[in-house]
Amino acid sequence: MIICQLYEVKKQYNEIPVFEGVSLVIKNNDRVGLVGRNGSGKSTLFKLITGEEEADAGSITLQKNCRVGILSQIPDFQEHKTGRAYLESAFEEIFTIQKRLRELEKGFTEAESEEKLNRRMIEYGALQEELEQKGGYEIESKIDSVITGLKIEHLENRELAQMSGGEKTKIGLSLLLLQKPDLLLLDEPTNHLDLESIEWLEQFLQQYKGAVIVISHDRYFLDHTVNKIADLEDGEITIYPCSYTAYVKQKEEKLMHEFHAYEEQQKKIKKMKEAIKRLRQWANESSPPSEKLFRKAKSMEKALAKIDVLKKPVLEQKTMNLSFQAGDRSGKDVLTIQEIEKGYQELLFKDLNLSLYYKDRMAIVGSNGSGKSTLFSMILGSNLPDKGQIKRGSSCKIGYLSQDALEFEPSDRVIDLFRRDVPVSEAEARHKLATFLFYGANVFNRISGLSGGERMRLRLAVLMHQPCNLLLLDEPTNHLDIESQEVLEEALTGFEGTILAISHDRYFLNNVFTRTAWLENRQLTLFEGPYDWAKEKRSAQKQEELNFPVQKSPKKRVRKIIQPISEEITEEDLLKKLEELEQSISSLEKQLNETTDLEETQQLYGKKTQLEEEYSRLYQRIS
């Protein structure tokens, strides 16, 4: 079933077209990855689907009553709600039903005519059935599931207005997942998520009942979530019904086929032009001039004019010209971390050790908040460990790429910041910046107006011109389009020095790094392989620990009730009692729906109220 259709859509700004003649069909349960270079119009397409902007031509049709939900890259809300209250707004319809049910329940205890009671009972039964269908009894568990999956427990009681951009993105994504719209539009959903949260989101989307369109530069994420790729290039969309990896291969084959077809056509056109030229020459040389040859030349010209000339496919798009030249070689031991400890309100590391050797390619992975960036700050010397020591090897020169915001003055331009770190003339700076796709007058653009991808390219331009033999990279693929990520991977592969990086981009981790250090439980666990291999080994280790647990005490610990009712009982007994109460309450609700007698209704409702009070009292006593 088609839920969204775009037909011959055109959009332009200041008479400059973003795309033209774009057509796209989205069916229920489609998983579409919308890919394209930065600035190709992907986010604009989302705005047209949601109605935030109007198309200049063409049509966009949504299925009747289709609910569309969108996650922007930078959600903008200044409400004074807490994170939890904001997430509860996904269930406003259910809360309205619950409110009406409570109003009806109050009426059951009041003496009224049998006719009014019957009407109340019918409405009550219908609302209860609707409440059950909409999952009204599962609200708290649904909210808790998303909060745990995306690891936003710390945002539950924080006001939205006090959240950072990344936190707003997370809370906005959480609300969308709870609302479950028919068409879910996600713009870079993996930004600001750690690896475990990304993998949880992948599983959620795989089971999602509805259509999903994802804009993402995370190639691994696309491979695990979409079954169709919509490639937006040069203002046109081409559909590939496959995963991202298969799309790359199919697109390459398609481009080669189109290029060969273009070359063959150009050869044919060239031959026809030469033939026309010869025919005219022969006709003029004849005595008298040959009308027959002129007619033949004219006929060939008409045939040539009717040829639908193929557009020359672009086999290689313009990309960054990135390469890292290692400075003087470092010693064999590049970095040694011994028994360090660091903590703030909570302890981040305890007895942490790490050895980094010449030409190592090591990635540090772990949950957000586990201390990865703190570890980098201690390696750089801007932060000191509470205990232990960090030793740099001889001749070690560090080049650091930070994921933090660029530090600049409001008046700073691209060329100003570049020349501040790279002392060259303006002409040379413009030439160097052009290799990072800052052409012409773009070098005079204010940094405050740059996109995330442009800022990352500027950072890389500065880093490339720093003499270093150890690269510290903190989330280097953030905001880069896929082509730029591939250029970065190639440049790092050719780097003759040592690389230590933090990243949640699994495609990048598998392609570049041969050692993986997993930061969890205040320790680094080293795996001698790329991310996928490390993940598999880590899972095997955890399974082994479950199968053969280290027991400090043979006694089984049983949680007790904090405030026993009459005597101390185990949680198991209490849960059994709660289950019995749930069954009794459910049975009374069924009887309430079936009875039409006023007196019986009032008695049943009284019993139900007593059981619910007892259930609430018991539930609150669980520690």
DOSE-549180 format. One line per field, with one value per residue (C-alpha): residue number from 0; residue in three letters; x, y, z. Coordinates in steps of 0.1 Angstrom, whole numbers. Each point is the difference from the previous one (the first is absolute). Layout:
% residues N
nr NUM/...
rest Ala/...
X X/...
Y Y/...
Z Z/...
% end
This chain:
% residues 623
nr 0/1/2/3/4/5/6/7/8/9/10/11/12/13/14/15/16/17/18/19/20/21/22/23/24/25/26/27/28/29/30/31/32/33/34/35/36/37/38/39/40/41/42/43/44/45/46/47/48/49/50/51/52/53/54/55/56/57/58/59/60/61/62/63/64/65/66/67/68/69/70/71/72/73/74/75/76/77/78/79/80/81/82/83/84/85/86/87/88/89/90/91/92/93/94/95/96/97/98/99/100/101/102/103/104/105/106/107/108/109/110/111/112/113/114/115/116/117/118/119/120/121/122/123/124/125/126/127/128/129/130/131/132/133/134/135/136/137/138/139/140/141/142/143/144/145/146/147/148/149/150/151/152/153/154/155/156/157/158/159/160/161/162/163/164/165/166/167/168/169/170/171/172/173/174/175/176/177/178/179/180/181/182/183/184/185/186/187/188/189/190/191/192/193/194/195/196/197/198/199/200/201/202/203/204/205/206/207/208/209/210/211/212/213/214/215/216/217/218/219/220/221/222/223/224/225/226/227/228/229/230/231/232/233/234/235/236/237/238/239/240/241/242/243/244/245/246/247/248/249/250/251/252/253/254/255/256/257/258/259/260/261/262/263/264/265/266/267/268/269/270/271/272/273/274/275/276/277/278/279/280/281/282/283/284/285/286/287/288/289/290/291/292/293/294/295/296/297/298/299/300/301/302/303/304/305/306/307/308/309/310/311/312/313/314/315/316/317/318/319/320/321/322/323/324/325/326/327/328/329/330/331/332/333/334/335/336/337/338/339/340/341/342/343/344/345/346/347/348/349/350/351/352/353/354/355/356/357/358/359/360/361/362/363/364/365/366/367/368/369/370/371/372/373/374/375/376/377/378/379/380/381/382/383/384/385/386/387/388/389/390/391/392/393/394/395/396/397/398/399/400/401/402/403/404/405/406/407/408/409/410/411/412/413/414/415/416/417/418/419/420/421/422/423/424/425/426/427/428/429/430/431/432/433/434/435/436/437/438/439/440/441/442/443/444/445/446/447/448/449/450/451/452/453/454/455/456/457/458/459/460/461/462/463/464/465/466/467/468/469/470/471/472/473/474/475/476/477/478/479/480/481/482/483/484/485/486/487/488/489/490/491/492/493/494/495/496/497/498/499/500/501/502/503/504/505/506/507/508/509/510/511/512/513/514/515/516/517/518/519/520/521/522/523/524/525/526/527/528/529/530/531/532/533/534/535/536/537/538/539/540/541/542/543/544/545/546/547/548/549/550/551/552/553/554/555/556/557/558/559/560/561/562/563/564/565/566/567/568/569/570/571/572/573/574/575/576/577/578/579/580/581/582/583/584/585/586/587/588/589/590/591/592/593/594/595/596/597/598/599/600/601/602/603/604/605/606/607/608/609/610/611/612/613/614/615/616/617/618/619/620/621/622
rest Met/Ile/Ile/Cys/Gln/Leu/Tyr/Glu/Val/Lys/Lys/Gln/Tyr/Asn/Glu/Ile/Pro/Val/Phe/Glu/Gly/Val/Ser/Leu/Val/Ile/Lys/Asn/Asn/Asp/Arg/Val/Gly/Leu/Val/Gly/Arg/Asn/Gly/Ser/Gly/Lys/Ser/Thr/Leu/Phe/Lys/Leu/Ile/Thr/Gly/Glu/Glu/Glu/Ala/Asp/Ala/Gly/Ser/Ile/Thr/Leu/Gln/Lys/Asn/Cys/Arg/Val/Gly/Ile/Leu/Ser/Gln/Ile/Pro/Asp/Phe/Gln/Glu/His/Lys/Thr/Gly/Arg/Ala/Tyr/Leu/Glu/Ser/Ala/Phe/Glu/Glu/Ile/Phe/Thr/Ile/Gln/Lys/Arg/Leu/Arg/Glu/Leu/Glu/Lys/Gly/Phe/Thr/Glu/Ala/Glu/Ser/Glu/Glu/Lys/Leu/Asn/Arg/Arg/Met/Ile/Glu/Tyr/Gly/Ala/Leu/Gln/Glu/Glu/Leu/Glu/Gln/Lys/Gly/Gly/Tyr/Glu/Ile/Glu/Ser/Lys/Ile/Asp/Ser/Val/Ile/Thr/Gly/Leu/Lys/Ile/Glu/His/Leu/Glu/Asn/Arg/Glu/Leu/Ala/Gln/Met/Ser/Gly/Gly/Glu/Lys/Thr/Lys/Ile/Gly/Leu/Ser/Leu/Leu/Leu/Leu/Gln/Lys/Pro/Asp/Leu/Leu/Leu/Leu/Asp/Glu/Pro/Thr/Asn/His/Leu/Asp/Leu/Glu/Ser/Ile/Glu/Trp/Leu/Glu/Gln/Phe/Leu/Gln/Gln/Tyr/Lys/Gly/Ala/Val/Ile/Val/Ile/Ser/His/Asp/Arg/Tyr/Phe/Leu/Asp/His/Thr/Val/Asn/Lys/Ile/Ala/Asp/Leu/Glu/Asp/Gly/Glu/Ile/Thr/Ile/Tyr/Pro/Cys/Ser/Tyr/Thr/Ala/Tyr/Val/Lys/Gln/Lys/Glu/Glu/Lys/Leu/Met/His/Glu/Phe/His/Ala/Tyr/Glu/Glu/Gln/Gln/Lys/Lys/Ile/Lys/Lys/Met/Lys/Glu/Ala/Ile/Lys/Arg/Leu/Arg/Gln/Trp/Ala/Asn/Glu/Ser/Ser/Pro/Pro/Ser/Glu/Lys/Leu/Phe/Arg/Lys/Ala/Lys/Ser/Met/Glu/Lys/Ala/Leu/Ala/Lys/Ile/Asp/Val/Leu/Lys/Lys/Pro/Val/Leu/Glu/Gln/Lys/Thr/Met/Asn/Leu/Ser/Phe/Gln/Ala/Gly/Asp/Arg/Ser/Gly/Lys/Asp/Val/Leu/Thr/Ile/Gln/Glu/Ile/Glu/Lys/Gly/Tyr/Gln/Glu/Leu/Leu/Phe/Lys/Asp/Leu/Asn/Leu/Ser/Leu/Tyr/Tyr/Lys/Asp/Arg/Met/Ala/Ile/Val/Gly/Ser/Asn/Gly/Ser/Gly/Lys/Ser/Thr/Leu/Phe/Ser/Met/Ile/Leu/Gly/Ser/Asn/Leu/Pro/Asp/Lys/Gly/Gln/Ile/Lys/Arg/Gly/Ser/Ser/Cys/Lys/Ile/Gly/Tyr/Leu/Ser/Gln/Asp/Ala/Leu/Glu/Phe/Glu/Pro/Ser/Asp/Arg/Val/Ile/Asp/Leu/Phe/Arg/Arg/Asp/Val/Pro/Val/Ser/Glu/Ala/Glu/Ala/Arg/His/Lys/Leu/Ala/Thr/Phe/Leu/Phe/Tyr/Gly/Ala/Asn/Val/Phe/Asn/Arg/Ile/Ser/Gly/Leu/Ser/Gly/Gly/Glu/Arg/Met/Arg/Leu/Arg/Leu/Ala/Val/Leu/Met/His/Gln/Pro/Cys/Asn/Leu/Leu/Leu/Leu/Asp/Glu/Pro/Thr/Asn/His/Leu/Asp/Ile/Glu/Ser/Gln/Glu/Val/Leu/Glu/Glu/Ala/Leu/Thr/Gly/Phe/Glu/Gly/Thr/Ile/Leu/Ala/Ile/Ser/His/Asp/Arg/Tyr/Phe/Leu/Asn/Asn/Val/Phe/Thr/Arg/Thr/Ala/Trp/Leu/Glu/Asn/Arg/Gln/Leu/Thr/Leu/Phe/Glu/Gly/Pro/Tyr/Asp/Trp/Ala/Lys/Glu/Lys/Arg/Ser/Ala/Gln/Lys/Gln/Glu/Glu/Leu/Asn/Phe/Pro/Val/Gln/Lys/Ser/Pro/Lys/Lys/Arg/Val/Arg/Lys/Ile/Ile/Gln/Pro/Ile/Ser/Glu/Glu/Ile/Thr/Glu/Glu/Asp/Leu/Leu/Lys/Lys/Leu/Glu/Glu/Leu/Glu/Gln/Ser/Ile/Ser/Ser/Leu/Glu/Lys/Gln/Leu/Asn/Glu/Thr/Thr/Asp/Leu/Glu/Glu/Thr/Gln/Gln/Leu/Tyr/Gly/Lys/Lys/Thr/Gln/Leu/Glu/Glu/Glu/Tyr/Ser/Arg/Leu/Tyr/Gln/Arg/Ile/Ser
X 0/14/1/20/6/21/-5/22/8/20/15/22/14/7/-7/28/-15/8/-17/-24/-23/5/-24/-1/-25/0/-20/-10/29/26/34/16/35/1/37/18/27/-3/-21/-18/-34/-7/-13/-19/-18/-11/-14/-21/-14/-10/-14/24/8/-19/13/3/-14/-12/-21/5/-29/-4/-23/-32/6/37/20/34/28/33/33/20/38/-4/-35/-10/-22/1/-27/3/-12/23/13/-25/-30/10/1/-34/-15/2/-29/-24/-28/3/1/-32/-17/13/-14/-34/1/6/-30/-22/12/-10/-35/-3/-2/-27/-37/-14/-25/6/-1/29/19/-3/13/29/7/0/23/22/4/8/26/16/3/15/24/12/4/21/22/-13/13/35/9/26/17/1/16/24/10/9/18/21/7/12/16/-17/-8/19/-25/-32/-1/18/-19/1/12/31/10/29/-6/11/-23/-29/6/-1/-32/-16/8/-14/-33/-3/6/-27/-25/5/-11/-10/29/31/26/34/27/34/-15/33/17/7/-9/26/5/-24/-28/6/-3/-32/-15/9/-20/-29/-2/2/-32/-17/-35/-1/22/33/22/35/26/32/38/4/5/-1/-33/-15/10/-18/-32/-10/-11/0/24/-13/31/-6/26/0/-36/-12/-9/10/-15/21/-20/28/23/25/30/-18/-10/36/9/-32/5/36/-11/-29/24/25/-29/-12/35/6/-34/10/33/-16/-26/27/19/-31/-7/36/-2/-33/15/30/-23/-21/31/14/-34/-1/36/-7/-31/18/29/-24/-5/-27/-6/-18/-35/-3/30/-13/-34/18/21/-32/-18/30/-1/-37/7/29/-24/-25/26/-7/35/10/13/36/0/24/21/19/-16/22/12/25/37/10/33/19/38/16/27/32/-5/-9/16/-14/-19/-23/-22/-1/-28/7/-25/-18/-30/-24/-33/-23/-34/6/31/7/32/17/33/-3/29/7/30/1/28/14/-24/-28/-36/-19/-37/-15/-37/-25/-32/-5/12/25/29/14/4/14/26/10/3/24/21/2/9/-29/-13/19/-7/-7/24/23/20/-1/33/5/27/30/-6/-38/-18/-38/-25/-34/-35/-26/-38/-6/-13/25/13/-4/-10/-33/18/24/-1/12/33/6/-2/21/28/0/12/18/23/-3/-8/-36/5/15/-27/-27/18/2/-36/-12/13/-25/-29/1/0/3/-19/-10/33/-14/-32/-6/8/-32/-20/18/-17/13/16/17/14/14/17/15/14/15/16/17/10/15/25/12/33/-10/7/-29/-35/-26/-35/-32/-30/17/-29/-27/-18/21/-19/8/24/20/1/15/27/8/3/23/22/2/9/30/12/35/-5/-22/-38/-21/-37/-34/-29/-35/1/3/8/29/11/1/17/29/8/17/-2/-31/1/-34/-5/-26/-1/28/24/14/-3/22/-10/25/-24/-25/-34/-21/26/3/-37/-3/29/-15/-34/17/18/-32/-18/28/-3/-38/6/28/-7/25/-20/12/-25/-20/-31/-26/-9/-38/-13/-24/-29/12/-32/-15/-38/-3/31/32/-7/21/-5/-10/-30/-10/1/-22/-25/1/-7/-30/-13/4/-21/-27/-1/-2/-29/-19/5/-15/-30/-5/-1/-26/-24/-30/-12/6/5/23/21/5/11/24/15/5/19/21/10/10/21/17/9/15/19/14/10/18/18/15/16/24/35
Y 0/34/25/28/9/28/7/23/21/32/23/30/29/34/-16/-25/-36/-24/-29/-3/-28/-21/-29/-25/-26/-11/-31/-13/-17/15/7/26/14/35/7/27/26/28/27/-23/8/-30/20/23/-31/-8/35/-4/-34/15/31/23/14/-2/-14/24/-26/-36/-17/-17/-23/-16/-29/12/4/-8/12/13/4/17/2/30/1/28/0/34/2/23/-15/-2/-36/-27/-27/-26/23/7/-37/-5/24/-28/-16/30/-18/-29/24/16/-35/-7/33/-8/-35/15/23/-29/-20/28/-2/-37/7/26/-10/6/-14/-34/17/24/-29/-20/28/4/-37/-1/30/-14/-34/16/23/-29/-20/31/5/-36/2/32/-16/22/-24/0/37/-1/-31/15/33/-19/-23/30/19/-31/-8/35/5/32/-7/32/21/-12/28/27/28/0/36/-10/-28/2/-5/-37/-6/16/-23/-30/11/9/-34/-17/18/-9/-37/1/17/-26/20/-17/17/5/25/-1/25/-12/-20/-15/34/2/-37/-25/-34/-19/26/-1/-38/2/25/-24/-28/24/11/-35/-9/34/-3/29/15/16/24/5/27/-13/0/-31/-28/-28/13/2/-35/-12/20/7/-22/27/29/33/17/38/12/30/8/-35/-31/-35/-30/-31/-28/-13/7/28/-23/-16/35/12/-30/4/38/-5/-26/23/29/-21/-12/36/12/-28/9/37/-8/-22/27/26/-22/-4/38/7/-24/15/35/-11/-17/31/21/-24/-1/38/1/-26/17/33/-16/-16/18/10/-1/-32/6/-37/3/32/-17/-30/24/19/-33/-10/34/-5/-35/15/27/-27/-18/3/9/-19/20/-7/-18/13/-30/20/28/27/-10/13/-4/-14/-16/-1/3/-14/22/-15/-36/-7/-27/-36/8/29/2/-19/4/-16/-6/33/10/29/11/29/-6/-36/-21/-2/-21/-22/-17/6/-11/4/-4/16/-9/15/-3/-13/5/-1/10/7/-8/1/16/37/13/-29/25/-4/38/4/-26/20/32/-17/-13/36/13/23/-22/-20/-34/-3/-29/-18/14/6/-1/12/-17/18/25/-5/29/0/12/3/1/10/-6/31/33/21/30/32/36/11/18/-29/-13/-34/14/19/-32/-20/26/3/-36/-3/30/5/29/7/-13/-33/-4/4/-27/-24/6/-7/-36/-3/12/37/16/37/24/-29/5/33/-15/5/-31/5/-7/-33/-33/-29/-16/32/5/-35/5/32/-18/-27/27/14/-34/-11/29/-8/-19/-31/-37/-9/8/3/0/6/-10/10/-12/21/23/-12/-13/-35/10/21/-29/-22/26/2/-38/-1/28/-17/-33/17/18/-11/8/-13/5/0/8/2/-9/-15/-4/-38/0/24/-21/-32/16/19/-16/-33/3/9/11/-3/24/-12/-6/25/-23/-3/-35/-4/-21/-7/5/25/9/-29/-26/18/1/-38/-8/23/-17/-34/12/13/-33/-19/21/-7/-38/-1/29/8/-5/19/-16/-32/17/11/37/6/35/7/24/32/4/-34/-2/-23/-21/0/-18/-4/19/-32/-4/36/-2/-31/20/29/-24/-14/36/8/-30/9/36/-12/-24/28/23/-27/-4/38/-1/-27/10/24/-1/33/-15/-27/26/21/-31/-12/35/2/-34/11/33/-19/-25/28/18/-32/-6/35/-4/-33/13/30/-23/-16/12
Z 0/-10/29/-17/-36/-16/-36/-22/31/-6/27/-4/21/-16/-34/6/-3/28/-18/-29/-12/31/4/29/12/37/9/35/17/-24/14/-22/4/-16/-10/-18/5/25/-16/-24/15/23/30/-24/-13/36/4/-31/12/34/-16/17/-34/-33/-33/-29/-24/0/27/34/10/34/9/18/38/-5/30/-8/26/-6/19/-11/5/25/17/12/31/30/22/37/2/14/-23/15/-4/-36/-7/17/-25/-26/18/3/-17/25/29/-12/-1/35/13/-15/15/35/-5/-9/30/23/-14/9/37/-4/0/-35/-24/-16/-35/9/16/-32/-21/23/-1/-38/-2/27/-17/-34/16/18/-32/-18/29/-2/-38/3/26/28/27/-14/0/28/-14/-35/13/22/-29/-23/28/8/-37/-8/34/9/37/9/-20/16/25/-19/-17/-38/-1/20/-24/-25/-37/2/30/-18/-30/23/18/-34/-14/31/-4/-36/7/26/-23/-27/-30/-32/-18/20/-14/17/-8/13/29/11/7/38/6/13/-15/22/-5/-38/0/22/-25/-29/17/7/-36/-13/19/-6/-14/-25/-27/8/-21/14/-9/13/-7/22/-26/26/14/-35/-8/32/-4/-36/-29/-26/-9/-15/-15/-4/-24/-24/8/-8/20/-10/19/8/17/22/30/0/-7/-30/-12/-2/-23/-21/-4/-11/-26/-11/-4/-20/-23/-5/-7/-26/-16/0/-16/-27/-8/-2/-25/-21/1/-10/-29/-12/1/-19/-26/-4/-5/-26/-19/-2/-11/-27/-11/-4/-19/-25/-33/1/38/9/13/10/23/15/7/16/22/10/8/23/17/8/14/21/14/11/21/38/11/32/29/8/34/26/11/27/20/14/35/25/-9/34/9/33/-1/31/15/16/9/36/21/2/33/-10/31/33/26/33/28/-4/20/-6/14/4/18/-10/-7/-38/0/25/-6/-37/-23/-37/-23/-35/-24/-32/-30/22/-12/33/6/34/2/29/13/1/34/5/-2/-35/-6/35/-8/-31/21/23/-29/-13/35/4/28/26/14/38/1/-23/-29/-38/-19/-36/-21/-13/-29/4/-17/4/-26/17/-17/25/-2/21/-15/-19/20/-20/2/-15/-28/-8/-36/-13/-13/33/21/-24/-2/38/3/-34/-6/-37/-24/-9/-36/12/27/-27/-21/29/11/-36/4/29/-22/12/-34/-10/22/24/19/12/14/38/20/19/-31/-9/1/22/-30/-11/35/1/-34/13/30/-22/-22/30/13/-33/2/35/4/20/3/24/-10/27/-17/20/-21/-33/-23/17/-25/-30/-30/-11/-28/25/24/-27/-7/37/2/-29/14/34/-16/-17/31/11/37/28/4/31/-6/17/-23/-1/-38/-3/-37/7/29/-21/-30/18/34/8/39/20/37/17/29/25/38/4/-19/-36/-15/-30/-30/-28/-29/-15/15/-12/11/33/5/-6/24/26/-2/3/32/15/-8/16/32/1/-4/26/24/28/32/30/22/-3/15/-24/6/1/0/28/4/16/20/7/2/29/-2/-21/-33/-31/-32/-18/24/-5/-37/1/22/-25/-29/19/6/-37/-10/25/-12/-36/9/17/-30/-22/23/0/-38/-1/28/-4/36/19/34/-12/-19/31/20/-27/-3/37/1/-30/17/32/-20/-20/33/13/-32/1/37/-7/-31/18/26/-25/4
% end
